[in-house]
Amino acid sequence: MNLDQKIEHTKELLLQIESAYAPAALANSLGAEDMVLTDLIAKHAPAIEIFSLDTGRLPEETYHLLQEVRDCYAVPITVYFPEARAVEQYALAQGPNAFYSSVELRKLCCHIRKVEPLRRALAGKHAWITGLRREQAPTRKNLEEAEWDADNGLHKFNPLIEWSQDDVWSYIYEFGVPYNVLHDKSYPSIGCAPCTRAVTAEEDVRAGRWWWEDPLGKECGLHQGKEKVA
């Protein structure tokens, strides 16, 4: 499919989700892909809810974009935060930057700051939507457009699964979609500030996330890989 066909297919899928899986929600990480989906939802399927996870350690540029999204779109974004006591206990027991020490401590930090808030955000939902694309990373090559998320007990949709990086940016430029300015500074994938760096032209789009770890296991726990095709 060319980009126009992909846009139409994505719009049709979002309308189906809006109608058949209400309440459904987009998990908006404020990355380029999720900004494309935010724009499409705001224009064509506004009954789909949108939420974002504020880990407490996001780059300042991400907060600027969150404010810009609120100013540009009528669709509200609900922000979920980690439980303060859990963050305090982690920092007291391990140190504020213990995630550099081991994969286990990094995943524990991600669980506190991302996974647990996600579960609260998905409570009562029938489906959730992500901006995952198959070409992003080795951990995502087997993803499907529609899956059953066994961990969270609901349907999961990846409407941009077949989109390329060029498709995403062509849409953003054509429709004037706001995006994180860090993308212009060689940050194709943006997470928490201490766990994200710029990448070189030779590296893949996820190389800047947890760059000190094996690329075959670099996920935060939001997408466990246990999903089954719906």
GROMACS elastic network, one bead per residue, 0.5 to 0.9 nm:
[ bonds ]
;  ai    aj funct       b0    kb
    1     4     6  0.79010   500
    1     5     6  0.55932   500
    1     6     6  0.61012   500
    2     5     6  0.53695   500
    2     6     6  0.62633   500
    2     7     6  0.87740   500
    2   167     6  0.87924   500
    3     7     6  0.61082   500
    3     8     6  0.86322   500
    3   163     6  0.81186   500
    3   167     6  0.62036   500
    3   170     6  0.83915   500
    3   171     6  0.82028   500
    4     7     6  0.51078   500
    4     8     6  0.63215   500
    4     9     6  0.86409   500
    5     8     6  0.51293   500
    5     9     6  0.61028   500
    5    10     6  0.85416   500
    6     9     6  0.50378   500
    6    10     6  0.60565   500
    6    11     6  0.85399   500
    6   160     6  0.82961   500
    6   162     6  0.82396   500
    6   163     6  0.73855   500
    6   167     6  0.87868   500
    7    10     6  0.51187   500
    7    11     6  0.61355   500
    7    12     6  0.86393   500
    7    40     6  0.86904   500
    7   171     6  0.86585   500
    8    11     6  0.50719   500
    8    12     6  0.61968   500
    8    13     6  0.86174   500
    9    12     6  0.51685   500
    9    13     6  0.62290   500
    9    14     6  0.86946   500
    9   159     6  0.84936   500
   10    13     6  0.50548   500
   10    14     6  0.61463   500
   10    15     6  0.85971   500
   10    37     6  0.87425   500
   10    40     6  0.83540   500
   10   159     6  0.57405   500
   10   160     6  0.72221   500
   11    14     6  0.51413   500
   11    15     6  0.61964   500
   11    16     6  0.86271   500
   11    40     6  0.68449   500
   11    41     6  0.80921   500
   11    44     6  0.69263   500
   11    45     6  0.80323   500
   11   159     6  0.88769   500
   12    15     6  0.51429   500
   12    16     6  0.62183   500
   12    17     6  0.86895   500
   13    16     6  0.50301   500
   13    17     6  0.61976   500
   13    18     6  0.85578   500
   13   157     6  0.89583   500
   13   159     6  0.71116   500
   14    17     6  0.50318   500
   14    18     6  0.60315   500
   14    19     6  0.85733   500
   14    40     6  0.82621   500
   14    41     6  0.71620   500
   14    44     6  0.79294   500
   14    45     6  0.63569   500
   14    48     6  0.82432   500
   14   159     6  0.77949   500
   15    19     6  0.61809   500
   15    20     6  0.85206   500
   15    41     6  0.86815   500
   15    44     6  0.72433   500
   15    45     6  0.57194   500
   15    48     6  0.89645   500
   16    19     6  0.51782   500
   16    20     6  0.58182   500
   16    21     6  0.77425   500
   17    20     6  0.53162   500
   17    21     6  0.51099   500
   17    22     6  0.70705   500
   17    23     6  0.88744   500
   17    24     6  0.70283   500
   17    45     6  0.87461   500
   17    48     6  0.79988   500
   17   127     6  0.77377   500
   17   157     6  0.85960   500
   18    21     6  0.60288   500
   18    22     6  0.57656   500
   18    23     6  0.75229   500
   18    24     6  0.66981   500
   18    25     6  0.89922   500
   18    45     6  0.62832   500
   18    46     6  0.81776   500
   18    47     6  0.62798   500
   18    48     6  0.56863   500
   19    22     6  0.62899   500
   19    23     6  0.89367   500
   19    45     6  0.89997   500
   19    47     6  0.87438   500
   20    23     6  0.88276   500
   21    24     6  0.59098   500
   21   125     6  0.82740   500
   21   126     6  0.54986   500
   21   127     6  0.59797   500
   21   155     6  0.83109   500
   22    25     6  0.85034   500
   22    47     6  0.82033   500
   22    48     6  0.75135   500
   22   125     6  0.72652   500
   22   126     6  0.61940   500
   22   127     6  0.74255   500
   23    47     6  0.81641   500
   23    48     6  0.69891   500
   23    49     6  0.75318   500
   23   124     6  0.76502   500
   23   125     6  0.52025   500
   23   126     6  0.57428   500
   23   127     6  0.70688   500
   23   128     6  0.88686   500
   24    47     6  0.82679   500
   24    48     6  0.54645   500
   24    49     6  0.62109   500
   24    50     6  0.86377   500
   24   122     6  0.86308   500
   24   125     6  0.55755   500
   24   126     6  0.57432   500
   24   128     6  0.54655   500
   24   129     6  0.75718   500
   25    47     6  0.88934   500
   25    48     6  0.53538   500
   25    50     6  0.52700   500
   25    51     6  0.70152   500
   25   121     6  0.87495   500
   25   122     6  0.77897   500
   25   125     6  0.72633   500
   25   126     6  0.86086   500
   25   127     6  0.66546   500
   25   129     6  0.60641   500
   25   130     6  0.89502   500
   26    34     6  0.80896   500
   26    37     6  0.79596   500
   26    38     6  0.78454   500
   26    41     6  0.87914   500
   26    48     6  0.70837   500
   26    49     6  0.61970   500
   26    51     6  0.62955   500
   26    52     6  0.83972   500
   26   127     6  0.88241   500
   26   128     6  0.57146   500
   26   130     6  0.60918   500
   26   131     6  0.84940   500
   27    30     6  0.89561   500
   27    34     6  0.77735   500
   27    49     6  0.88305   500
   27    50     6  0.62277   500
   27    51     6  0.53796   500
   27    52     6  0.58464   500
   27    53     6  0.79599   500
   27   118     6  0.83870   500
   27   121     6  0.86787   500
   27   128     6  0.69487   500
   27   129     6  0.61132   500
   27   130     6  0.57388   500
   27   131     6  0.80861   500
   28    31     6  0.74962   500
   28    33     6  0.88427   500
   28    34     6  0.53261   500
   28    35     6  0.74821   500
   28    37     6  0.84310   500
   28    38     6  0.75941   500
   28    50     6  0.65522   500
   28    51     6  0.58379   500
   28    53     6  0.77524   500
   28    77     6  0.85719   500
   28   129     6  0.86525   500
   28   130     6  0.73092   500
   28   131     6  0.78623   500
   29    32     6  0.87784   500
   29    33     6  0.88012   500
   29    34     6  0.63819   500
   29    35     6  0.85049   500
   29    51     6  0.85057   500
   29    52     6  0.58678   500
   29    53     6  0.69454   500
   29    54     6  0.88736   500
   29   130     6  0.88007   500
   29   131     6  0.85219   500
   29   190     6  0.84482   500
   29   191     6  0.79462   500
   30    33     6  0.79565   500
   30    34     6  0.57640   500
   30    35     6  0.60535   500
   30    52     6  0.76622   500
   30    62     6  0.70289   500
   30    65     6  0.73633   500
   30    66     6  0.72216   500
   30   179     6  0.75309   500
   30   180     6  0.72989   500
   30   190     6  0.83786   500
   31    34     6  0.53967   500
   31    35     6  0.62442   500
   31    36     6  0.88807   500
   31    62     6  0.87888   500
   31   131     6  0.83201   500
   31   179     6  0.72262   500
   31   180     6  0.69467   500
   31   183     6  0.87075   500
   31   188     6  0.82760   500
   31   189     6  0.68199   500
   31   190     6  0.65302   500
   31   191     6  0.85583   500
   32    35     6  0.51304   500
   32    36     6  0.64854   500
   32    37     6  0.89263   500
   32   131     6  0.84916   500
   32   168     6  0.70021   500
   32   169     6  0.75888   500
   32   172     6  0.79068   500
   32   178     6  0.87301   500
   32   179     6  0.61170   500
   32   180     6  0.73989   500
   32   183     6  0.81516   500
   32   188     6  0.81158   500
   32   189     6  0.82810   500
   33    36     6  0.52082   500
   33    37     6  0.65289   500
   33    38     6  0.87024   500
   33   130     6  0.85590   500
   33   131     6  0.50826   500
   33   132     6  0.74817   500
   33   133     6  0.83726   500
   33   160     6  0.75392   500
   33   165     6  0.86672   500
   33   168     6  0.62558   500
   33   169     6  0.86352   500
   34    38     6  0.59791   500
   34    39     6  0.85419   500
   34   130     6  0.71205   500
   34   131     6  0.51044   500
   34   132     6  0.85756   500
   35    39     6  0.61536   500
   35    40     6  0.86117   500
   35    69     6  0.87084   500
   35   131     6  0.86429   500
   35   172     6  0.80319   500
   35   177     6  0.69300   500
   35   178     6  0.71633   500
   35   179     6  0.66957   500
   36    39     6  0.52244   500
   36    40     6  0.63210   500
   36    41     6  0.86625   500
   36   131     6  0.84151   500
   36   168     6  0.69529   500
   36   169     6  0.87917   500
   36   171     6  0.70695   500
   36   172     6  0.65795   500
   36   177     6  0.70804   500
   37    40     6  0.50252   500
   37    41     6  0.59561   500
   37    42     6  0.83943   500
   37   129     6  0.89197   500
   37   130     6  0.84545   500
   37   131     6  0.71371   500
   37   159     6  0.82953   500
   37   160     6  0.83449   500
   38    41     6  0.51656   500
   38    42     6  0.60034   500
   38    43     6  0.85489   500
   38    50     6  0.77085   500
   38    69     6  0.88170   500
   38    73     6  0.86332   500
   38    75     6  0.86130   500
   39    42     6  0.52284   500
   39    43     6  0.62405   500
   39    44     6  0.85409   500
   39    73     6  0.80106   500
   39   175     6  0.86750   500
   39   177     6  0.68691   500
   40    43     6  0.52199   500
   40    44     6  0.58170   500
   40    45     6  0.72158   500
   40    46     6  0.87079   500
   41    44     6  0.52602   500
   41    46     6  0.53544   500
   41    47     6  0.80866   500
   41    48     6  0.68187   500
   41    49     6  0.87437   500
   41    50     6  0.88642   500
   41    75     6  0.83647   500
   42    45     6  0.61693   500
   42    47     6  0.85791   500
   42    48     6  0.85489   500
   42    73     6  0.67070   500
   42    74     6  0.71458   500
   42    75     6  0.59085   500
   43    46     6  0.67307   500
   45    48     6  0.60245   500
   46    49     6  0.73500   500
   46    74     6  0.87435   500
   46    75     6  0.64741   500
   47    75     6  0.84881   500
   48    75     6  0.88301   500
   49    75     6  0.77303   500
   49    76     6  0.76781   500
   49    77     6  0.75019   500
   49    78     6  0.83563   500
   50    75     6  0.75892   500
   50    76     6  0.68571   500
   50    77     6  0.50795   500
   50    78     6  0.64976   500
   50    79     6  0.89218   500
   51    76     6  0.82791   500
   51    77     6  0.50083   500
   51    79     6  0.56573   500
   51    80     6  0.74105   500
   51   121     6  0.72985   500
   52    66     6  0.89536   500
   52    77     6  0.68195   500
   52    78     6  0.62848   500
   52    80     6  0.63411   500
   52    81     6  0.89206   500
   52   118     6  0.87742   500
   52   121     6  0.86814   500
   53    56     6  0.89343   500
   53    78     6  0.85948   500
   53    79     6  0.57231   500
   53    81     6  0.61392   500
   53    82     6  0.82308   500
   53   113     6  0.80955   500
   53   114     6  0.65940   500
   53   117     6  0.69081   500
   53   118     6  0.71949   500
   53   121     6  0.86657   500
   54    57     6  0.76328   500
   54    58     6  0.70177   500
   54    79     6  0.64483   500
   54    80     6  0.60164   500
   54    81     6  0.52151   500
   54    82     6  0.75354   500
   54   113     6  0.78383   500
   54   114     6  0.80976   500
   54   117     6  0.88913   500
   55    58     6  0.64497   500
   55    80     6  0.83355   500
   55    81     6  0.60972   500
   55    82     6  0.62794   500
   55   110     6  0.85656   500
   55   112     6  0.86173   500
   55   114     6  0.64586   500
   55   117     6  0.88486   500
   55   192     6  0.72784   500
   56    81     6  0.73289   500
   56    82     6  0.77810   500
   56   113     6  0.77226   500
   56   192     6  0.82521   500
   57    60     6  0.89416   500
   57   191     6  0.87119   500
   57   192     6  0.53177   500
   57   193     6  0.60228   500
   57   194     6  0.75702   500
   58    61     6  0.81968   500
   58    62     6  0.64124   500
   58    63     6  0.73824   500
   58   190     6  0.87910   500
   58   191     6  0.66779   500
   58   193     6  0.52812   500
   58   194     6  0.84476   500
   59    62     6  0.53926   500
   59    63     6  0.70086   500
   59   190     6  0.85187   500
   59   191     6  0.79401   500
   59   192     6  0.64800   500
   59   194     6  0.86131   500
   60    63     6  0.52643   500
   60    64     6  0.64785   500
   60    65     6  0.88645   500
   60   193     6  0.85396   500
   61    64     6  0.50451   500
   61    65     6  0.63469   500
   61    66     6  0.87466   500
   61   180     6  0.63593   500
   61   181     6  0.66331   500
   61   182     6  0.68579   500
   62    65     6  0.50777   500
   62    66     6  0.62483   500
   62    67     6  0.87774   500
   62   179     6  0.89559   500
   62   180     6  0.61602   500
   62   181     6  0.83703   500
   62   182     6  0.83647   500
   62   190     6  0.85324   500
   62   191     6  0.89597   500
   63    67     6  0.63638   500
   63    68     6  0.86260   500
   64    67     6  0.52720   500
   64    68     6  0.62769   500
   64    69     6  0.87764   500
   64   180     6  0.80717   500
   65    69     6  0.60914   500
   65    70     6  0.85854   500
   65   178     6  0.73184   500
   65   179     6  0.65571   500
   65   180     6  0.58349   500
   65   181     6  0.82469   500
   66    69     6  0.51566   500
   66    70     6  0.63842   500
   66    71     6  0.87538   500
   66    77     6  0.86934   500
   67    70     6  0.51114   500
   67    71     6  0.62940   500
   67    72     6  0.87230   500
   68    72     6  0.60619   500
   68    73     6  0.85765   500
   68   178     6  0.72985   500
   68   179     6  0.89006   500
   69    72     6  0.51043   500
   69    73     6  0.59243   500
   69    74     6  0.89441   500
   69    76     6  0.89454   500
   69    77     6  0.84554   500
   69   178     6  0.71755   500
   69   179     6  0.88667   500
   70    73     6  0.57816   500
   70    74     6  0.73352   500
   70    75     6  0.79029   500
   70    76     6  0.68380   500
   70    77     6  0.72333   500
   71    74     6  0.78890   500
   72   178     6  0.83737   500
   73    76     6  0.75108   500
   78   121     6  0.86727   500
   79   121     6  0.87466   500
   80   117     6  0.59606   500
   80   118     6  0.77307   500
   80   120     6  0.80251   500
   80   121     6  0.69345   500
   81    84     6  0.82405   500
   81   113     6  0.72763   500
   81   114     6  0.82974   500
   81   117     6  0.62269   500
   82    85     6  0.86868   500
   82    86     6  0.76161   500
   82    87     6  0.71996   500
   82   112     6  0.62094   500
   82   114     6  0.70418   500
   82   115     6  0.89359   500
   82   116     6  0.71361   500
   82   117     6  0.56651   500
   83    86     6  0.55058   500
   83    87     6  0.65584   500
   83    88     6  0.88510   500
   83   112     6  0.73879   500
   83   113     6  0.77959   500
   83   116     6  0.82834   500
   83   117     6  0.77883   500
   84    87     6  0.52048   500
   84    88     6  0.61773   500
   84    89     6  0.86919   500
   85    88     6  0.50132   500
   85    89     6  0.61366   500
   85    90     6  0.86226   500
   86    89     6  0.51488   500
   86    90     6  0.62054   500
   86    91     6  0.86571   500
   86   112     6  0.65926   500
   86   113     6  0.87886   500
   87    90     6  0.52001   500
   87    91     6  0.62026   500
   87    92     6  0.85520   500
   87    96     6  0.88855   500
   87   109     6  0.81019   500
   87   112     6  0.68076   500
   87   113     6  0.75993   500
   88    91     6  0.52530   500
   88    92     6  0.60524   500
   88    93     6  0.85456   500
   89    92     6  0.50990   500
   89    93     6  0.59939   500
   89    94     6  0.82642   500
   90    93     6  0.52875   500
   90    94     6  0.56678   500
   90    95     6  0.69162   500
   90    96     6  0.74616   500
   90    98     6  0.86816   500
   90   108     6  0.85342   500
   90   109     6  0.75406   500
   90   112     6  0.86063   500
   91    94     6  0.53870   500
   91    97     6  0.78569   500
   91    98     6  0.79369   500
   92    95     6  0.57928   500
   92    96     6  0.77111   500
   94    97     6  0.79220   500
   94    98     6  0.56225   500
   94    99     6  0.87076   500
   94   105     6  0.81806   500
   95    98     6  0.52962   500
   95    99     6  0.87542   500
   96    99     6  0.80792   500
   97   100     6  0.62585   500
   97   101     6  0.80813   500
   97   106     6  0.88500   500
   97   194     6  0.82575   500
   98   101     6  0.53791   500
   98   102     6  0.76035   500
   98   105     6  0.62815   500
   98   106     6  0.70822   500
   98   109     6  0.83804   500
   99   102     6  0.61326   500
   99   103     6  0.70236   500
   99   104     6  0.78387   500
   99   107     6  0.75125   500
   99   108     6  0.79971   500
   99   109     6  0.66133   500
   99   110     6  0.88210   500
   99   195     6  0.87293   500
  100   103     6  0.77312   500
  100   105     6  0.77447   500
  100   106     6  0.66585   500
  100   195     6  0.86146   500
  100   210     6  0.86046   500
  100   212     6  0.79966   500
  101   104     6  0.85101   500
  101   105     6  0.68697   500
  101   106     6  0.76438   500
  102   105     6  0.53522   500
  102   106     6  0.62422   500
  102   107     6  0.86428   500
  102   213     6  0.88920   500
  103   106     6  0.50055   500
  103   107     6  0.60465   500
  103   108     6  0.84727   500
  103   213     6  0.73958   500
  104   107     6  0.52034   500
  104   108     6  0.61309   500
  104   109     6  0.86757   500
  105   109     6  0.62004   500
  105   110     6  0.86174   500
  106   109     6  0.51360   500
  106   110     6  0.62825   500
  106   111     6  0.86120   500
  106   210     6  0.88495   500
  106   220     6  0.83323   500
  107   111     6  0.59896   500
  107   112     6  0.86140   500
  107   219     6  0.84070   500
  107   220     6  0.61811   500
  107   221     6  0.71900   500
  108   112     6  0.63016   500
  108   113     6  0.86214   500
  109   112     6  0.52251   500
  109   113     6  0.60929   500
  109   114     6  0.81567   500
  109   220     6  0.89186   500
  110   113     6  0.51325   500
  110   114     6  0.53052   500
  110   115     6  0.65795   500
  110   116     6  0.88296   500
  110   220     6  0.55633   500
  110   221     6  0.69980   500
  110   222     6  0.86469   500
  111   114     6  0.54112   500
  111   116     6  0.60010   500
  111   117     6  0.85580   500
  111   220     6  0.73603   500
  111   221     6  0.66847   500
  111   222     6  0.83071   500
  112   115     6  0.63297   500
  112   116     6  0.57822   500
  112   117     6  0.76103   500
  113   116     6  0.68649   500
  113   117     6  0.67721   500
  113   118     6  0.89601   500
  114   117     6  0.54709   500
  114   118     6  0.59987   500
  114   119     6  0.87659   500
  114   220     6  0.77062   500
  114   221     6  0.79017   500
  114   222     6  0.70643   500
  115   118     6  0.50364   500
  115   119     6  0.63683   500
  115   120     6  0.89063   500
  115   220     6  0.79205   500
  115   221     6  0.62747   500
  115   222     6  0.56252   500
  116   119     6  0.52204   500
  116   120     6  0.66319   500
  116   121     6  0.88029   500
  117   120     6  0.51342   500
  117   121     6  0.61963   500
  117   122     6  0.87196   500
  118   122     6  0.61229   500
  118   123     6  0.85999   500
  118   222     6  0.75013   500
  119   122     6  0.51511   500
  119   123     6  0.61669   500
  119   152     6  0.70201   500
  120   123     6  0.52666   500
  120   124     6  0.89160   500
  121   124     6  0.85038   500
  121   125     6  0.83272   500
  122   125     6  0.53262   500
  122   126     6  0.82599   500
  122   127     6  0.81268   500
  122   128     6  0.73509   500
  122   152     6  0.76697   500
  122   154     6  0.86739   500
  123   126     6  0.87805   500
  123   152     6  0.86383   500
  125   128     6  0.72532   500
  125   154     6  0.73364   500
  125   155     6  0.89965   500
  126   153     6  0.84690   500
  126   154     6  0.54678   500
  126   155     6  0.63523   500
  126   156     6  0.88340   500
  127   149     6  0.89371   500
  127   154     6  0.54182   500
  127   156     6  0.55222   500
  127   157     6  0.74067   500
  128   154     6  0.75327   500
  128   155     6  0.64380   500
  128   156     6  0.50153   500
  128   157     6  0.63036   500
  128   158     6  0.88415   500
  129   132     6  0.89700   500
  129   155     6  0.86429   500
  129   156     6  0.58410   500
  129   158     6  0.59582   500
  129   159     6  0.74702   500
  130   133     6  0.89786   500
  130   156     6  0.76402   500
  130   157     6  0.63662   500
  130   158     6  0.51978   500
  130   159     6  0.73371   500
  130   160     6  0.82356   500
  131   157     6  0.87466   500
  131   158     6  0.59626   500
  131   159     6  0.69110   500
  131   160     6  0.59737   500
  131   161     6  0.75615   500
  132   135     6  0.89024   500
  132   136     6  0.75696   500
  132   140     6  0.77320   500
  132   143     6  0.83518   500
  132   158     6  0.57963   500
  132   159     6  0.79386   500
  132   160     6  0.64978   500
  132   161     6  0.59670   500
  133   136     6  0.56205   500
  133   137     6  0.83470   500
  133   140     6  0.71352   500
  133   141     6  0.82269   500
  133   143     6  0.79505   500
  133   158     6  0.73494   500
  133   159     6  0.84338   500
  133   160     6  0.57466   500
  133   162     6  0.63336   500
  133   163     6  0.65379   500
  133   164     6  0.75729   500
  133   165     6  0.86767   500
  134   137     6  0.70092   500
  134   138     6  0.82683   500
  134   139     6  0.86272   500
  134   140     6  0.51632   500
  134   142     6  0.69981   500
  134   143     6  0.61819   500
  134   144     6  0.81963   500
  134   160     6  0.85228   500
  134   161     6  0.53755   500
  134   162     6  0.65351   500
  134   163     6  0.81629   500
  134   164     6  0.86549   500
  135   138     6  0.76932   500
  135   140     6  0.71189   500
  135   141     6  0.63571   500
  135   161     6  0.81545   500
  135   162     6  0.80456   500
  135   163     6  0.84297   500
  135   164     6  0.71710   500
  135   165     6  0.83596   500
  136   139     6  0.83532   500
  136   140     6  0.66985   500
  136   141     6  0.78650   500
  136   164     6  0.87965   500
  136   165     6  0.84346   500
  136   204     6  0.75516   500
  136   205     6  0.61875   500
  136   206     6  0.65613   500
  137   140     6  0.53968   500
  137   141     6  0.67203   500
  137   204     6  0.75610   500
  137   205     6  0.75172   500
  137   206     6  0.63283   500
  137   207     6  0.87020   500
  137   215     6  0.80025   500
  137   216     6  0.82404   500
  137   218     6  0.88420   500
  138   141     6  0.54905   500
  138   142     6  0.85204   500
  138   215     6  0.74809   500
  138   216     6  0.61630   500
  138   217     6  0.87486   500
  139   142     6  0.76304   500
  139   143     6  0.86414   500
  139   215     6  0.81013   500
  139   216     6  0.60274   500
  139   217     6  0.69506   500
  139   218     6  0.75162   500
  139   219     6  0.76872   500
  139   225     6  0.78516   500
  140   143     6  0.54987   500
  140   225     6  0.80735   500
  141   144     6  0.88324   500
  142   225     6  0.86856   500
  143   146     6  0.85716   500
  143   147     6  0.81688   500
  143   158     6  0.80990   500
  143   161     6  0.73997   500
  143   225     6  0.80759   500
  143   227     6  0.83221   500
  143   229     6  0.85423   500
  144   147     6  0.62833   500
  144   157     6  0.80075   500
  144   158     6  0.69730   500
  144   161     6  0.69162   500
  144   227     6  0.89523   500
  144   228     6  0.85144   500
  144   229     6  0.64958   500
  144   230     6  0.86724   500
  145   156     6  0.82522   500
  145   157     6  0.55918   500
  145   159     6  0.58180   500
  145   160     6  0.77185   500
  145   161     6  0.58952   500
  145   162     6  0.82473   500
  145   229     6  0.82225   500
  145   230     6  0.87893   500
  146   155     6  0.73885   500
  146   156     6  0.60043   500
  146   158     6  0.64290   500
  146   159     6  0.80770   500
  146   228     6  0.85454   500
  146   229     6  0.61018   500
  146   230     6  0.54298   500
  147   154     6  0.88833   500
  147   155     6  0.60198   500
  147   156     6  0.51709   500
  147   157     6  0.62791   500
  147   158     6  0.82828   500
  147   227     6  0.57889   500
  147   228     6  0.51991   500
  148   151     6  0.89665   500
  148   152     6  0.89590   500
  148   153     6  0.74884   500
  148   154     6  0.61446   500
  148   156     6  0.58003   500
  148   157     6  0.85834   500
  148   226     6  0.86604   500
  148   227     6  0.52757   500
  148   228     6  0.50150   500
  148   229     6  0.60556   500
  148   230     6  0.52597   500
  149   152     6  0.56671   500
  149   153     6  0.56507   500
  149   154     6  0.54470   500
  149   155     6  0.57093   500
  149   156     6  0.58425   500
  149   223     6  0.88292   500
  149   224     6  0.88803   500
  149   225     6  0.88557   500
  149   226     6  0.70540   500
  149   228     6  0.68786   500
  149   230     6  0.89978   500
  150   154     6  0.69346   500
  150   155     6  0.85301   500
  150   226     6  0.67200   500
  150   227     6  0.60213   500
  150   228     6  0.76637   500
  151   154     6  0.83300   500
  151   224     6  0.79060   500
  151   226     6  0.74263   500
  151   227     6  0.79602   500
  152   155     6  0.86642   500
  155   230     6  0.74669   500
  156   227     6  0.82273   500
  156   230     6  0.84567   500
  157   161     6  0.89712   500
  158   161     6  0.54503   500
  159   162     6  0.79122   500
  159   163     6  0.85582   500
  160   163     6  0.50695   500
  160   164     6  0.83429   500
  160   168     6  0.85842   500
  161   164     6  0.84542   500
  163   166     6  0.80369   500
  163   167     6  0.57905   500
  163   168     6  0.68158   500
  164   167     6  0.50100   500
  164   168     6  0.64831   500
  164   169     6  0.88783   500
  165   168     6  0.51815   500
  165   169     6  0.64422   500
  165   170     6  0.85845   500
  166   169     6  0.52608   500
  166   170     6  0.59187   500
  166   171     6  0.85349   500
  167   170     6  0.51216   500
  167   171     6  0.62355   500
  167   172     6  0.87034   500
  168   171     6  0.53457   500
  168   172     6  0.63678   500
  168   173     6  0.88475   500
  169   173     6  0.60909   500
  169   174     6  0.83757   500
  170   173     6  0.53104   500
  170   174     6  0.59684   500
  170   175     6  0.85326   500
  171   174     6  0.51449   500
  171   175     6  0.60335   500
  171   176     6  0.81011   500
  171   177     6  0.78461   500
  172   175     6  0.55438   500
  172   176     6  0.56369   500
  172   178     6  0.74361   500
  172   179     6  0.79291   500
  173   176     6  0.52231   500
  173   177     6  0.67525   500
  174   177     6  0.80259   500
  178   181     6  0.89850   500
  179   182     6  0.85947   500
  179   183     6  0.77287   500
  180   183     6  0.58768   500
  180   184     6  0.80448   500
  180   190     6  0.86849   500
  181   184     6  0.54894   500
  181   185     6  0.72069   500
  181   187     6  0.88577   500
  182   185     6  0.50258   500
  182   186     6  0.68916   500
  182   187     6  0.55173   500
  182   188     6  0.79283   500
  182   190     6  0.78623   500
  182   198     6  0.86233   500
  183   186     6  0.55994   500
  183   188     6  0.53584   500
  183   189     6  0.77178   500
  183   190     6  0.81484   500
  183   198     6  0.89249   500
  184   187     6  0.70231   500
  184   188     6  0.83550   500
  185   188     6  0.85424   500
  185   198     6  0.69986   500
  186   189     6  0.88884   500
  186   197     6  0.84792   500
  186   198     6  0.50111   500
  186   199     6  0.56907   500
  186   200     6  0.71564   500
  186   201     6  0.83843   500
  187   190     6  0.62975   500
  187   196     6  0.79715   500
  187   197     6  0.66997   500
  187   199     6  0.63446   500
  187   205     6  0.80346   500
  187   208     6  0.72824   500
  188   198     6  0.77454   500
  188   199     6  0.77264   500
  188   204     6  0.88610   500
  188   205     6  0.54435   500
  188   206     6  0.72852   500
  188   208     6  0.81237   500
  189   196     6  0.77812   500
  189   197     6  0.88035   500
  189   198     6  0.86828   500
  189   205     6  0.61847   500
  189   206     6  0.58472   500
  189   207     6  0.83384   500
  189   208     6  0.70139   500
  189   209     6  0.70480   500
  190   193     6  0.79045   500
  190   195     6  0.87310   500
  190   196     6  0.61289   500
  190   197     6  0.81396   500
  190   206     6  0.87794   500
  190   208     6  0.81167   500
  190   209     6  0.73893   500
  191   194     6  0.85417   500
  191   195     6  0.67634   500
  191   196     6  0.59407   500
  191   209     6  0.71976   500
  192   195     6  0.54155   500
  192   196     6  0.61983   500
  192   209     6  0.88320   500
  193   196     6  0.54728   500
  193   197     6  0.78934   500
  194   197     6  0.79813   500
  194   210     6  0.88223   500
  195   208     6  0.78707   500
  195   209     6  0.58658   500
  195   210     6  0.52382   500
  195   211     6  0.77030   500
  196   207     6  0.89046   500
  196   208     6  0.53212   500
  196   210     6  0.64816   500
  196   211     6  0.76641   500
  197   207     6  0.83690   500
  197   209     6  0.67432   500
  197   210     6  0.84247   500
  197   211     6  0.77751   500
  198   207     6  0.84798   500
  198   208     6  0.57367   500
  198   209     6  0.89492   500
  199   202     6  0.80602   500
  199   203     6  0.61260   500
  199   204     6  0.78052   500
  199   205     6  0.75271   500
  199   206     6  0.84578   500
  199   207     6  0.65048   500
  199   208     6  0.55967   500
  200   203     6  0.54494   500
  200   204     6  0.83740   500
  200   207     6  0.89022   500
  201   204     6  0.79575   500
  203   206     6  0.80756   500
  203   207     6  0.60607   500
  203   208     6  0.84942   500
  204   207     6  0.54052   500
  204   208     6  0.83820   500
  205   208     6  0.72822   500
  205   209     6  0.88033   500
  206   209     6  0.56006   500
  206   210     6  0.87095   500
  206   211     6  0.85116   500
  206   215     6  0.83526   500
  206   218     6  0.86277   500
  207   210     6  0.76469   500
  207   211     6  0.58616   500
  207   215     6  0.74770   500
  208   211     6  0.53108   500
  209   212     6  0.85086   500
  209   213     6  0.88018   500
  209   218     6  0.75450   500
  209   219     6  0.89005   500
  210   213     6  0.58253   500
  210   214     6  0.86705   500
  210   215     6  0.85277   500
  210   218     6  0.68070   500
  210   219     6  0.88179   500
  211   214     6  0.79085   500
  211   215     6  0.78473   500
  211   218     6  0.86226   500
  212   215     6  0.88127   500
  213   216     6  0.85741   500
  213   217     6  0.75663   500
  213   218     6  0.67901   500
  214   217     6  0.58523   500
  214   218     6  0.66468   500
  215   218     6  0.52874   500
  215   219     6  0.88369   500
  216   219     6  0.86522   500
  219   222     6  0.74868   500
  219   223     6  0.70200   500
  219   224     6  0.76843   500
  220   223     6  0.72789   500
  220   224     6  0.82808   500
  221   224     6  0.53979   500
  221   225     6  0.89278   500
  223   226     6  0.80120   500
  223   227     6  0.83883   500
  224   227     6  0.74931   500
  225   228     6  0.86444   500
  227   230     6  0.86734   500
